[in-house]
Amino acid sequence: MKNIQVLGSGCAKCIKTAEIISETAQALSIDVNVIKETNPEVIMGYGVMSTPAVVIDEKLIHSGSVPQVSQVKEWLERE
């Protein structure tokens, strides 16, 4: 199972990012644990300056925009 954090303030873009990740994972039959992280200290700990940001298994892989479904598929299909 992949542990995925969506970092952000809880804004509409952050919520949409979490939805896209969850829906894409479900479509691909990939188990994920999606957590919405809103704590500013945690977000800054990853060096994120713009949200939403995505962290998969403790590695920052995206920040600053809502990702495209094709990007999410690539992330989820990586080992």
C-alpha positions as CSV (number, residue, x, y, z in Angstrom):
1,M,0.0,0.0,0.0
2,K,1.2,3.5,-0.9
3,N,1.0,6.2,1.8
4,I,0.0,9.4,0.1
5,Q,-0.2,12.8,1.8
6,V,-1.9,15.8,0.1
7,L,-0.3,18.9,1.7
8,G,-2.3,22.1,1.8
9,S,-4.7,24.3,3.7
10,G,-7.8,22.3,2.9
11,C,-8.7,24.5,0.0
12,A,-10.8,23.3,-3.0
13,K,-7.6,22.5,-5.0
14,C,-6.3,20.4,-2.2
15,I,-9.6,18.5,-1.9
16,K,-9.7,18.0,-5.7
17,T,-6.1,16.6,-5.6
18,A,-7.0,14.1,-2.9
19,E,-10.2,13.1,-4.9
20,I,-8.2,12.6,-8.1
21,I,-5.6,10.4,-6.4
22,S,-8.3,8.3,-4.6
23,E,-10.4,7.8,-7.8
24,T,-7.4,7.0,-10.0
25,A,-6.1,4.5,-7.4
26,Q,-9.5,2.8,-7.2
27,A,-9.7,2.6,-11.1
28,L,-6.3,1.0,-11.2
29,S,-7.1,-1.3,-8.2
30,I,-4.1,0.0,-6.3
31,D,-4.3,0.2,-2.5
32,V,-3.5,3.7,-1.2
33,N,-3.9,5.5,2.1
34,V,-4.6,9.2,1.3
35,I,-4.1,11.7,4.1
36,K,-4.9,15.4,3.9
37,E,-2.2,17.2,5.8
38,T,-3.0,20.8,6.8
39,N,-0.4,21.4,9.5
40,P,1.8,24.2,8.3
41,E,4.8,22.9,10.2
42,V,4.6,19.5,8.4
43,I,4.1,21.2,5.1
44,M,7.1,23.4,5.6
45,G,9.1,20.4,6.7
46,Y,8.9,19.1,3.1
47,G,10.0,22.5,1.8
48,V,6.7,23.1,0.1
49,M,6.1,26.8,-0.9
50,S,2.9,26.3,-2.9
51,T,0.1,23.9,-2.5
52,P,-1.4,21.5,-3.2
53,A,1.6,19.2,-2.9
54,V,1.7,15.5,-3.0
55,V,4.0,13.2,-1.0
56,I,4.2,9.5,-1.7
57,D,5.9,7.2,0.8
58,E,7.7,10.3,2.3
59,K,9.0,11.6,-1.0
60,L,7.7,15.0,-2.3
61,I,6.7,14.4,-6.0
62,H,4.5,17.4,-6.9
63,S,3.6,20.9,-5.7
64,G,1.8,24.0,-6.8
65,S,-1.2,22.7,-8.8
66,V,-3.9,20.1,-9.1
67,P,-2.2,17.1,-10.9
68,Q,-3.6,15.7,-14.1
69,V,-5.0,12.1,-14.0
70,S,-2.2,10.9,-16.3
71,Q,0.4,12.2,-13.8
72,V,-1.3,10.4,-10.9
73,K,-1.4,7.2,-12.9
74,E,2.3,7.4,-13.5
75,W,3.0,8.0,-9.8
76,L,0.8,5.1,-8.7
77,E,2.1,2.6,-11.2
78,R,5.7,3.2,-10.1
79,E,7.1,0.6,-7.7
